[in-house]
């Protein structure tokens, strides 16, 4: 086995419906990406872009659920982008992999095929740990994947807004104690918000928020009932197990 292959693991997601190779060390795909996919609404024919796709987990999980989307996986790290491309091919999912900094300007996006007003759906799991409270990893790739700067969320929301068509939707996941940052970032050009708090277990503060925002949307904001990942210490919630194994979606996805 080559050194490069030895540095990889192959892991099952969606109850084995999706098998992804990823680096043994550094940032590892997990529940956040699968929850993001389960919260994202899309239909066959939609152009869907996963910003900061990493190895492709969220975008590929969405494509496994919704056949016929035109998927783009945007990732700044060429090594991760190559893993995303290989993962899409290994799972027989059509996807375009684009090596691009999400904070790049409109010209760079257009040169990569992402012109303004050209996308139906964006999903993203930006780096969201607060550098003031999070000790950064010495692994640079892990640091980039996890730690936000003061402008991270605004820059990523701006990129999403630029490429989305009018009435296109953005779905994102962020840490719950940063909800004010999320609301500020999507206050410009987005509306019709739906917010889903995610709790580790009942009776404890939320640890994540999933937010769906519509470009130029005007409907009132909806705060959804909280999602409880566990019924108690070490006791996973059965409904969440169905979501993680690809048998159910989150209520941010409107019924067909």
Backbone as CSV, one residue per row, in Angstrom:
resi,resn,N_x,N_y,N_z,CA_x,CA_y,CA_z,C_x,C_y,C_z
1,UNK,0.849,-1.189,0.000,0.000,0.000,0.000,0.888,1.244,0.000
2,UNK,0.557,2.232,-0.852,1.357,3.445,-0.918,1.170,4.264,0.340
3,UNK,2.149,5.154,0.593,2.057,6.018,1.779,0.829,6.897,1.713
4,UNK,0.501,7.401,0.497,-0.671,8.275,0.356,-1.942,7.529,0.708
5,UNK,-2.094,6.275,0.230,-3.292,5.500,0.522,-3.342,5.097,1.982
6,UNK,-2.190,4.823,2.582,-2.157,4.440,3.990,-2.614,5.583,4.883
7,UNK,-2.504,6.806,4.395,-2.899,7.979,5.167,-4.393,8.251,5.076
8,UNK,-5.122,7.394,4.345,-6.555,7.596,4.151,-7.363,6.513,4.859
9,UNK,-8.581,6.887,5.245,-9.553,5.893,5.697,-10.740,5.949,4.736
10,UNK,-11.479,4.863,4.657,-12.741,4.862,3.913,-13.862,4.647,4.906
11,UNK,-14.779,5.614,4.945,-15.809,5.612,5.985,-17.198,5.611,5.368
12,UNK,-18.124,4.944,6.054,-19.502,4.843,5.581,-20.350,5.963,6.168
13,UNK,-21.167,6.570,5.328,-22.131,7.591,5.730,-23.502,7.184,5.195
14,UNK,-24.541,7.777,5.742,-25.917,7.486,5.314,-26.212,5.988,5.399
15,UNK,-25.759,5.381,6.486,-26.016,3.958,6.671,-25.376,3.089,5.610
16,UNK,-24.260,3.565,5.038,-23.553,2.793,4.023,-23.924,3.152,2.597
17,UNK,-24.875,4.082,2.417,-25.243,4.506,1.063,-24.147,5.330,0.397
18,UNK,-23.256,5.881,1.221,-22.182,6.740,0.730,-20.896,6.310,1.415
19,UNK,-19.873,6.019,0.635,-18.579,5.647,1.194,-17.555,6.670,0.725
20,UNK,-16.864,7.282,1.688,-15.969,8.394,1.388,-14.577,8.138,1.940
21,UNK,-13.577,8.433,1.120,-12.203,8.413,1.592,-11.841,9.788,2.132
22,UNK,-11.120,9.792,3.247,-10.692,11.038,3.853,-9.376,10.816,4.580
23,UNK,-8.700,11.914,4.873,-7.424,11.815,5.560,-7.618,11.261,6.967
24,UNK,-6.663,10.443,7.377,-6.711,9.847,8.709,-6.560,10.913,9.794
25,UNK,-5.767,11.967,9.497,-5.569,13.054,10.464,-6.081,14.347,9.849
26,UNK,-6.188,15.385,10.678,-6.726,16.653,10.194,-8.232,16.675,10.328
27,UNK,-8.871,17.547,9.551,-10.326,17.671,9.620,-10.996,16.396,9.132
28,UNK,-11.964,15.899,9.910,-12.683,14.676,9.561,-14.165,14.986,9.402
29,UNK,-14.768,14.462,8.349,-16.200,14.666,8.120,-16.998,13.979,9.211
30,UNK,-18.120,14.589,9.582,-18.930,14.037,10.658,-20.392,14.403,10.524
31,UNK,-21.065,14.441,11.674,-22.504,14.654,11.695,-22.916,16.003,11.116
32,UNK,-22.107,17.044,11.318,-22.504,18.367,10.845,-22.802,18.359,9.350
33,UNK,-21.947,17.724,8.563,-22.130,17.701,7.118,-23.388,16.932,6.729
34,UNK,-23.677,15.844,7.428,-24.868,15.054,7.107,-26.135,15.801,7.518
35,UNK,-26.097,16.478,8.664,-27.241,17.301,9.067,-27.475,18.431,8.067
36,UNK,-26.390,19.034,7.589,-26.508,20.099,6.594,-27.197,19.579,5.334
37,UNK,-26.778,18.420,4.859,-27.403,17.847,3.663,-28.882,17.558,3.905
38,UNK,-29.198,17.051,5.093,-30.581,16.696,5.408,-31.464,17.914,5.603
39,UNK,-30.844,19.093,5.761,-31.594,20.339,5.934,-31.720,21.121,4.635
40,UNK,-31.116,20.627,3.559,-31.054,21.365,2.300,-32.104,20.858,1.330
41,UNK,-32.903,21.782,0.846,-33.946,21.439,-0.120,-33.406,21.617,-1.536
42,UNK,-33.636,20.630,-2.378,-33.224,20.716,-3.780,-34.123,19.803,-4.600
43,UNK,-34.169,20.082,-5.888,-34.964,19.266,-6.813,-34.117,18.886,-8.016
44,UNK,-34.505,17.826,-8.679,-33.803,17.393,-9.889,-33.706,18.566,-10.860
45,UNK,-32.527,18.757,-11.423,-32.300,19.851,-12.353,-31.717,21.083,-11.723
46,UNK,-31.796,21.198,-10.399,-31.226,22.359,-9.713,-29.705,22.351,-9.822
47,UNK,-29.142,23.548,-9.983,-27.693,23.688,-9.859,-27.384,23.951,-8.397
48,UNK,-26.644,23.077,-7.783,-26.363,23.100,-6.350,-24.862,23.237,-6.144
49,UNK,-24.458,24.153,-5.267,-23.041,24.364,-4.983,-22.786,24.200,-3.491
50,UNK,-21.833,23.335,-3.177,-21.376,23.120,-1.800,-20.097,23.933,-1.627
51,UNK,-20.192,25.044,-0.875,-19.035,25.909,-0.648,-18.202,25.362,0.509
52,UNK,-16.884,25.273,0.304,-16.014,24.686,1.323,-16.314,23.218,1.495
53,UNK,-16.363,22.495,0.372,-16.895,21.131,0.360,-16.016,20.114,1.060
54,UNK,-14.730,20.412,1.272,-13.850,19.409,1.857,-13.778,18.192,0.956
55,UNK,-14.029,17.016,1.513,-14.011,15.772,0.727,-15.337,15.533,0.015
56,UNK,-16.276,16.479,0.136,-17.539,16.400,-0.594,-18.713,15.863,0.186
57,UNK,-18.569,15.678,1.495,-19.572,14.951,2.274,-20.983,15.502,2.130
58,UNK,-21.183,16.791,2.418,-22.536,17.345,2.414,-23.143,17.325,1.019
59,UNK,-22.388,17.813,0.034,-22.919,17.850,-1.320,-23.231,16.467,-1.861
60,UNK,-22.354,15.505,-1.620,-22.574,14.146,-2.109,-23.728,13.474,-1.367
61,UNK,-23.887,13.754,-0.080,-25.027,13.208,0.665,-26.336,13.764,0.113
62,UNK,-26.340,15.047,-0.245,-27.539,15.636,-0.843,-27.817,14.991,-2.202
63,UNK,-26.776,14.811,-3.003,-26.947,14.202,-4.323,-27.422,12.755,-4.221
64,UNK,-27.032,12.056,-3.173,-27.519,10.694,-2.975,-29.026,10.712,-2.703
65,UNK,-29.501,11.744,-1.999,-30.932,11.830,-1.690,-31.748,12.364,-2.860
66,UNK,-31.206,13.356,-3.568,-31.950,14.023,-4.640,-31.235,13.751,-5.964
67,UNK,-31.746,12.797,-6.704,-31.124,12.447,-7.983,-31.327,13.576,-8.995
68,UNK,-30.324,13.766,-9.850,-30.483,14.691,-10.959,-30.089,16.126,-10.687
69,UNK,-29.534,16.421,-9.499,-29.036,17.779,-9.285,-27.710,17.944,-10.035
70,UNK,-27.392,19.190,-10.369,-26.116,19.505,-11.015,-25.206,20.059,-9.923
71,UNK,-24.322,19.220,-9.421,-23.581,19.507,-8.197,-22.201,20.080,-8.490
72,UNK,-21.870,21.164,-7.781,-20.525,21.713,-7.789,-19.937,21.674,-6.394
73,UNK,-18.708,21.192,-6.268,-18.018,21.093,-4.981,-16.856,22.076,-4.998
74,UNK,-16.955,23.133,-4.194,-15.944,24.193,-4.167,-15.071,24.015,-2.940
75,UNK,-13.765,23.905,-3.147,-12.838,23.662,-2.045,-11.515,24.370,-2.327
76,UNK,-10.953,25.028,-1.311,-9.706,25.778,-1.468,-8.473,24.880,-1.493
77,UNK,-8.522,23.743,-0.799,-7.368,22.852,-0.670,-7.352,21.862,-1.844
78,UNK,-6.351,21.926,-2.715,-6.329,21.038,-3.885,-6.362,19.553,-3.522
79,UNK,-5.719,19.193,-2.409,-5.701,17.780,-1.996,-7.093,17.304,-1.617
80,UNK,-7.813,18.133,-0.840,-9.177,17.777,-0.463,-10.092,17.780,-1.678
81,UNK,-9.876,18.747,-2.576,-10.684,18.800,-3.794,-10.504,17.533,-4.622
82,UNK,-9.272,17.023,-4.680,-9.023,15.788,-5.427,-9.713,14.603,-4.749
83,UNK,-9.718,14.584,-3.417,-10.454,13.540,-2.705,-11.952,13.648,-2.987
84,UNK,-12.474,14.873,-3.019,-13.895,15.068,-3.325,-14.219,14.541,-4.721
85,UNK,-13.344,14.857,-5.691,-13.558,14.373,-7.059,-13.561,12.851,-7.086
86,UNK,-12.587,12.243,-6.406,-12.500,10.785,-6.378,-13.693,10.170,-5.646
87,UNK,-14.147,10.809,-4.581,-15.301,10.295,-3.841,-16.566,10.341,-4.691
88,UNK,-16.746,11.422,-5.443,-17.907,11.512,-6.327,-17.875,10.381,-7.346
89,UNK,-16.713,10.169,-7.958,-16.589,9.116,-8.966,-16.828,7.735,-8.358
90,UNK,-16.261,7.478,-7.176,-16.389,6.168,-6.539,-17.836,5.852,-6.172
91,UNK,-18.619,6.905,-5.928,-20.026,6.708,-5.571,-20.959,6.910,-6.762
92,UNK,-20.384,7.022,-7.971,-21.159,7.186,-9.207,-22.096,8.394,-9.127
93,UNK,-21.571,9.492,-8.577,-22.331,10.742,-8.486,-21.659,11.769,-9.387
94,UNK,-22.420,12.350,-10.286,-21.883,13.380,-11.174,-21.676,14.657,-10.379
95,UNK,-20.458,15.184,-10.388,-20.157,16.418,-9.656,-18.963,17.097,-10.301
96,UNK,-18.996,18.425,-10.328,-17.861,19.216,-10.786,-17.101,19.696,-9.562
97,UNK,-15.807,19.441,-9.532,-14.975,19.881,-8.419,-14.202,21.126,-8.836
98,UNK,-14.297,22.174,-8.016,-13.696,23.469,-8.337,-12.749,23.863,-7.219
99,UNK,-11.477,24.078,-7.537,-10.520,24.557,-6.543,-10.588,26.077,-6.530
100,UNK,-11.105,26.633,-5.430,-11.378,28.069,-5.369,-11.519,28.498,-3.913
101,UNK,-10.987,29.666,-3.604,-11.167,30.288,-2.289,-12.558,30.913,-2.243
102,UNK,-13.374,30.524,-1.272,-14.740,31.059,-1.172,-14.741,32.577,-1.031
103,UNK,-13.658,33.141,-0.494,-13.608,34.595,-0.306,-13.071,35.325,-1.541
104,UNK,-12.837,34.602,-2.639,-12.342,35.234,-3.866,-13.399,36.172,-4.449
105,UNK,-12.965,37.043,-5.373,-13.879,38.033,-5.933,-14.746,37.433,-7.035
106,UNK,-15.685,38.246,-7.519,-16.648,37.781,-8.517,-15.973,37.320,-9.793
107,UNK,-14.877,37.978,-10.162,-14.176,37.610,-11.389,-13.602,36.202,-11.292
108,UNK,-13.025,35.871,-10.125,-12.474,34.527,-9.929,-13.580,33.482,-9.946
109,UNK,-14.707,33.802,-9.339,-15.841,32.870,-9.356,-16.331,32.654,-10.783
110,UNK,-16.502,33.743,-11.525,-16.989,33.631,-12.900,-16.026,32.825,-13.766
111,UNK,-14.722,33.027,-13.545,-13.718,32.280,-14.304,-13.789,30.783,-14.005
112,UNK,-14.332,30.438,-12.839,-14.488,29.036,-12.454,-15.865,28.492,-12.826
113,UNK,-16.648,29.293,-13.557,-17.965,28.844,-13.994,-19.088,29.171,-13.044
114,UNK,-18.816,30.033,-12.048,-19.834,30.400,-11.059,-20.146,31.885,-11.202
115,UNK,-20.881,32.203,-12.254,-21.257,33.590,-12.523,-22.345,34.038,-11.554
116,UNK,-22.510,35.347,-11.374,-23.603,35.831,-10.533,-24.962,35.319,-11.023
117,UNK,-25.841,35.045,-10.069,-27.234,34.664,-10.356,-27.338,33.387,-11.204
118,UNK,-26.447,32.428,-10.963,-26.424,31.232,-11.809,-26.704,29.936,-11.058
119,UNK,-26.987,30.017,-9.762,-27.095,28.822,-8.918,-28.449,28.816,-8.213
120,UNK,-29.030,27.627,-8.068,-30.337,27.498,-7.414,-30.225,27.287,-5.911
121,UNK,-29.217,26.537,-5.492,-29.073,26.158,-4.081,-27.604,26.217,-3.687
122,UNK,-27.332,26.813,-2.530,-25.990,26.773,-1.937,-26.113,26.154,-0.552
123,UNK,-25.208,25.249,-0.225,-25.093,24.757,1.146,-23.656,24.952,1.593
124,UNK,-23.480,25.235,2.886,-22.116,25.492,3.350,-21.976,25.244,4.843
125,UNK,-20.805,24.736,5.179,-20.406,24.468,6.559,-19.079,25.200,6.776
126,UNK,-19.146,26.542,6.955,-17.901,27.314,7.032,-17.122,26.997,8.311
127,UNK,-15.821,27.336,8.342,-15.094,27.283,9.618,-15.821,28.162,10.629
128,UNK,-16.125,27.623,11.822,-16.943,28.444,12.719,-16.444,28.552,14.146
129,UNK,-15.327,27.937,14.484,-14.845,28.076,15.858,-14.278,29.466,16.080
130,UNK,-14.611,30.051,17.208,-14.150,31.385,17.582,-12.670,31.311,17.960
131,UNK,-11.779,32.024,17.243,-10.346,31.935,17.556,-10.009,32.420,18.956
132,UNK,-10.866,33.266,19.539,-10.606,33.772,20.883,-10.817,32.695,21.937
133,UNK,-11.611,31.662,21.587,-11.929,30.627,22.571,-11.512,29.238,22.123
134,UNK,-10.949,29.145,20.934,-10.577,27.839,20.393,-9.078,27.801,20.136
135,UNK,-8.421,26.861,20.763,-6.987,26.713,20.544,-6.752,26.072,19.178
136,UNK,-6.159,26.812,18.273,-5.979,26.347,16.912,-5.071,25.139,16.829
137,UNK,-5.352,24.282,15.842,-4.532,23.094,15.631,-3.233,23.470,14.943
138,UNK,-2.125,22.780,15.261,-0.879,22.997,14.523,-0.985,22.495,13.089
139,UNK,-1.973,21.629,12.791,-2.217,21.161,11.433,-2.915,22.285,10.675
140,UNK,-2.248,22.840,9.655,-2.790,24.020,8.964,-4.129,23.723,8.301
141,UNK,-4.271,22.557,7.673,-5.524,22.221,7.009,-6.665,22.142,8.019
142,UNK,-6.364,21.561,9.186,-7.399,21.464,10.229,-7.756,22.853,10.740
143,UNK,-6.747,23.720,10.892,-6.978,25.087,11.351,-7.884,25.837,10.378
144,UNK,-7.588,25.734,9.070,-8.404,26.416,8.063,-9.830,25.891,8.084
145,UNK,-9.993,24.588,8.287,-11.319,23.978,8.245,-12.168,24.333,9.456
146,UNK,-11.547,24.666,10.581,-12.301,24.823,11.825,-12.412,26.257,12.343
147,UNK,-11.386,27.070,12.170,-11.330,28.349,12.878,-11.733,29.512,11.972
148,UNK,-12.689,30.303,12.443,-13.190,31.441,11.689,-12.410,32.702,12.038
149,UNK,-12.362,33.618,11.073,-11.920,34.979,11.370,-13.170,35.829,11.572
150,UNK,-12.983,37.093,11.897,-14.140,37.969,12.107,-14.966,38.135,10.838
151,UNK,-14.342,37.970,9.680,-15.042,38.197,8.420,-15.486,36.914,7.722
152,UNK,-15.186,35.756,8.300,-15.471,34.500,7.606,-16.920,34.398,7.158
153,UNK,-17.848,34.500,8.097,-19.244,34.246,7.773,-19.782,35.284,6.793
154,UNK,-19.427,36.556,7.008,-19.883,37.596,6.076,-19.379,37.327,4.667
155,UNK,-18.103,36.938,4.543,-17.520,36.689,3.225,-18.184,35.495,2.551
156,UNK,-18.441,34.444,3.299,-19.070,33.258,2.714,-20.521,33.540,2.330
157,UNK,-21.249,34.263,3.181,-22.634,34.607,2.845,-22.683,35.508,1.614
158,UNK,-21.719,36.422,1.507,-21.648,37.297,0.340,-21.422,36.484,-0.929
159,UNK,-20.535,35.509,-0.877,-20.276,34.658,-2.037,-21.532,33.892,-2.436
160,UNK,-22.225,33.352,-1.442,-23.463,32.616,-1.725,-24.507,33.530,-2.358
161,UNK,-24.666,34.709,-1.786,-25.657,35.662,-2.306,-25.352,36.047,-3.752
162,UNK,-24.091,36.213,-4.058,-23.694,36.644,-5.405,-24.038,35.588,-6.452
163,UNK,-23.776,34.313,-6.158,-23.986,33.288,-7.181,-25.422,32.772,-7.228
164,UNK,-26.192,32.983,-6.160,-27.570,32.506,-6.154,-28.453,33.361,-7.054
165,UNK,-29.377,32.718,-7.736,-30.405,33.451,-8.465,-31.405,34.021,-7.454
166,UNK,-32.248,34.953,-7.894,-33.310,35.459,-7.031,-34.232,34.305,-6.652
167,UNK,-34.586,34.211,-5.383,-35.378,33.121,-4.808,-34.580,31.827,-4.634
168,UNK,-33.274,31.844,-4.954,-32.432,30.706,-4.622,-32.207,30.646,-3.121
169,UNK,-31.848,29.477,-2.616,-31.770,29.281,-1.161,-30.372,28.889,-0.709
170,UNK,-29.996,29.448,0.424,-28.764,29.107,1.127,-29.117,28.330,2.382
171,UNK,-28.439,27.216,2.618,-28.551,26.493,3.884,-27.162,26.387,4.493
172,UNK,-27.056,26.725,5.779,-25.749,26.694,6.440,-25.881,26.149,7.847
173,UNK,-24.747,25.679,8.365,-24.666,25.247,9.755,-23.585,26.069,10.439
174,UNK,-23.840,26.451,11.698,-22.932,27.318,12.450,-23.081,26.977,13.918
175,UNK,-22.140,27.416,14.721,-22.250,27.148,16.157,-23.387,28.001,16.739
176,UNK,-24.118,27.436,17.693,-25.334,28.091,18.198,-25.051,29.410,18.897
177,UNK,-23.897,29.509,19.582,-23.638,30.759,20.289,-23.225,31.883,19.336
178,UNK,-23.136,31.566,18.041,-22.843,32.585,17.041,-24.061,32.954,16.207
179,UNK,-25.270,32.698,16.730,-26.487,32.968,15.965,-26.602,34.443,15.581
180,UNK,-26.110,35.349,16.431,-26.164,36.779,16.082,-25.331,37.062,14.833
181,UNK,-24.183,36.371,14.701,-23.351,36.544,13.513,-24.072,36.034,12.267
182,UNK,-24.774,34.928,12.401,-25.514,34.377,11.270,-26.593,35.357,10.820
183,UNK,-27.369,35.854,11.777,-28.458,36.771,11.427,-27.920,38.034,10.772
184,UNK,-26.784,38.519,11.253,-26.184,39.709,10.648,-25.714,39.412,9.221
185,UNK,-25.116,38.244,9.016,-24.564,37.907,7.706,-25.646,37.736,6.655
186,UNK,-26.797,37.185,7.047,-27.863,36.954,6.067,-28.882,38.088,6.035
187,UNK,-28.628,39.150,6.803,-29.563,40.290,6.801,-29.476,41.084,5.504
188,UNK,-28.372,40.916,4.777,-28.174,41.647,3.533,-28.516,40.747,2.345
189,UNK,-29.668,40.987,1.767,-30.059,40.292,0.542,-30.817,38.998,0.731
190,UNK,-30.959,38.534,1.969,-31.691,37.305,2.234,-32.917,37.595,3.106
191,UNK,-33.879,36.710,3.031,-35.060,36.768,3.898,-35.674,35.384,3.994
192,UNK,-36.929,35.319,4.461,-37.638,34.041,4.596,-36.798,33.032,5.368
193,UNK,-36.252,33.461,6.497,-35.353,32.602,7.272,-36.124,31.490,7.980
194,UNK,-35.498,30.316,8.040,-35.964,29.224,8.891,-34.763,28.776,9.711
195,UNK,-34.930,28.725,11.022,-33.816,28.467,11.937,-34.128,27.234,12.775
196,UNK,-33.207,26.280,12.762,-33.384,25.038,13.515,-32.250,24.889,14.515
197,UNK,-32.531,25.054,15.824,-31.487,24.809,16.833,-31.226,23.310,16.965
198,UNK,-29.968,22.960,17.181,-29.581,21.557,17.365,-28.967,21.418,18.756
199,UNK,-29.549,20.533,19.567,-29.103,20.327,20.948,-28.424,18.971,21.073
200,UNK,-27.381,18.915,21.889,-26.785,17.624,22.185,-27.780,16.712,22.867
201,UNK,-28.526,17.260,23.822,-29.590,16.526,24.492,-30.569,17.503,25.108
202,UNK,-31.745,17.025,25.421,-32.794,17.868,25.988,-32.323,18.506,27.289
203,UNK,-32.729,19.752,27.493,-32.385,20.459,28.712,-31.042,21.144,28.669
204,UNK,-30.292,20.971,27.581,-28.994,21.615,27.438,-29.066,22.661,26.326
205,UNK,-28.237,23.708,26.407,-28.261,24.720,25.351,-27.927,24.113,23.990
206,UNK,-28.445,24.744,22.939,-28.150,24.296,21.580,-26.650,24.398,21.315
207,UNK,-26.149,23.489,20.478,-24.728,23.507,20.118,-24.511,23.944,18.665
208,UNK,-25.539,23.825,17.847,-25.491,24.222,16.440,-26.806,24.903,16.066
209,UNK,-26.754,25.678,14.985,-27.979,26.134,14.335,-27.865,25.825,12.851
210,UNK,-28.938,25.333,12.302,-29.075,25.179,10.863,-30.003,26.287,10.387
211,UNK,-29.608,26.988,9.347,-30.377,28.152,8.879,-30.592,28.035,7.381
212,UNK,-31.830,28.229,6.965,-32.157,28.320,5.538,-32.585,29.758,5.271
213,UNK,-32.004,30.374,4.247,-32.299,31.762,3.897,-32.506,31.855,2.390
214,UNK,-33.485,32.628,1.977,-33.835,32.745,0.565,-33.405,34.113,0.047
215,UNK,-32.693,34.126,-1.064,-32.261,35.389,-1.663,-33.491,36.183,-2.087
216,UNK,-33.594,37.402,-1.585,-34.731,38.306,-1.846,-36.027,37.804,-1.230
217,UNK,-35.945,36.826,-0.296,-37.151,36.312,0.341,-37.795,37.345,1.257
218,UNK,-39.105,37.270,1.385,-39.850,38.250,2.192,-40.773,37.609,3.237
219,UNK,-40.788,36.304,3.338,-41.659,35.654,4.314,-41.121,35.863,5.724
220,UNK,-41.991,35.772,6.743,-41.538,35.940,8.127,-40.533,34.862,8.525
221,UNK,-39.669,35.215,9.458,-38.703,34.254,9.997,-39.425,33.191,10.811
222,UNK,-38.989,31.940,10.665,-39.563,30.834,11.438,-38.482,30.219,12.323
223,UNK,-38.775,30.082,13.605,-37.886,29.389,14.533,-38.487,28.015,14.789
224,UNK,-37.773,26.975,14.323,-38.302,25.618,14.377,-38.065,24.995,15.753
225,UNK,-38.868,23.980,16.116,-38.587,23.235,17.355,-37.189,22.638,17.299
226,UNK,-36.516,22.608,18.441,-35.140,22.135,18.487,-35.000,20.654,18.161
227,UNK,-33.878,20.313,17.551,-33.537,18.927,17.258,-32.657,18.403,18.384
228,UNK,-33.027,17.292,18.994,-32.259,16.680,20.072,-31.466,15.493,19.525
229,UNK,-30.147,15.599,19.522,-29.335,14.518,18.973,-29.399,13.264,19.830
230,UNK,-29.535,13.454,21.139,-29.542,12.320,22.069,-30.708,12.448,23.039
231,UNK,-31.298,11.313,23.391,-32.371,11.318,24.394,-31.810,11.378,25.806
232,UNK,-30.533,11.071,25.952,-29.850,11.115,27.242,-28.394,10.805,27.003
233,UNK,-27.577,10.864,28.037,-26.149,10.566,27.857,-25.934,9.206,27.212
234,UNK,-25.322,9.190,26.047,-25.031,7.942,25.357,-26.228,7.257,24.734
235,UNK,-27.366,7.971,24.654,-28.584,7.365,24.091,-29.006,8.165,22.863
236,UNK,-28.600,7.757,21.655,-28.942,8.510,20.444,-30.448,8.547,20.208
237,UNK,-30.926,9.663,19.693,-32.334,9.819,19.360,-32.651,9.018,18.093
238,UNK,-33.752,8.271,18.108,-34.086,7.408,16.973,-34.362,8.207,15.702
239,UNK,-35.034,9.368,15.837,-35.316,10.187,14.657,-34.021,10.711,14.047
240,UNK,-33.063,11.084,14.895,-31.780,11.568,14.400,-31.020,10.433,13.722
241,UNK,-31.122,9.228,14.261,-30.468,8.078,13.619,-31.006,7.894,12.199
242,UNK,-32.329,8.064,12.032,-32.920,7.961,10.695,-32.363,9.028,9.751
243,UNK,-32.161,10.235,10.281,-31.612,11.327,9.467,-30.174,11.014,9.073
244,UNK,-29.361,10.588,10.033,-27.951,10.322,9.766,-27.771,9.132,8.825
245,UNK,-28.736,8.229,8.803,-28.641,7.062,7.936,-29.384,7.263,6.618
246,UNK,-29.855,8.493,6.385,-30.438,8.836,5.088,-31.875,8.414,4.885
247,UNK,-32.587,8.099,5.962,-33.988,7.657,5.828,-34.983,8.780,6.084
248,UNK,-34.488,9.965,6.495,-35.387,11.065,6.817,-34.644,12.389,6.572
249,UNK,-35.422,13.460,6.487,-34.847,14.795,6.307,-35.267,15.690,7.477
250,UNK,-34.642,16.841,7.560,-34.969,17.800,8.615,-36.093,18.727,8.151
251,UNK,-36.807,19.361,9.090,-37.987,20.162,8.712,-37.676,21.436,7.944
252,UNK,-36.404,21.779,7.724,-36.100,22.904,6.836,-36.382,22.538,5.378
253,UNK,-36.518,21.252,5.092,-36.870,20.786,3.760,-38.393,20.743,3.666
254,UNK,-38.949,21.526,2.744,-40.400,21.582,2.607,-40.904,20.272,1.994
255,UNK,-42.082,19.788,2.478,-42.655,18.577,1.862,-42.983,18.828,0.395
256,UNK,-42.735,17.814,-0.452,-43.055,17.949,-1.877,-44.558,17.875,-2.084
